[in-house]
């Protein structure tokens, strides 16, 4: 069975840093995908969470997401923020390509879904 995956992006300003990192990974791993993830808001806690469909498991794994049940995004518990990643072309490659093995000050998945902070 192929799993959905999810990962919390946190609250407030930290969401933008995580979303920027996710966008860079997306450009590297699936640049032609229209919507490789769904950005949601938990209506009870105001936490921002990203969900990945099974077909984007590689992106989810690289981002450090964990397997989860398919979410019910109906505005009751999960509200779809209707975020659409920018569609990139080859001329954007230098801007959005991953920096040499890291995004300074950010967290990376260690391959087992745990976050690792560069020291």
Secondary structure, 3 states (H helix, E strand, C coil): CCCEEEEEEECCCHHHHHHHHHHHHHHHHHCCCCCCCEEEEECCCCCEEEEECHHHHHHHHHHCCEEECCCCCCCCCEEECCCCCCCCCHHHHHHHCCCCCCCCCCEEECCCCCEEECC
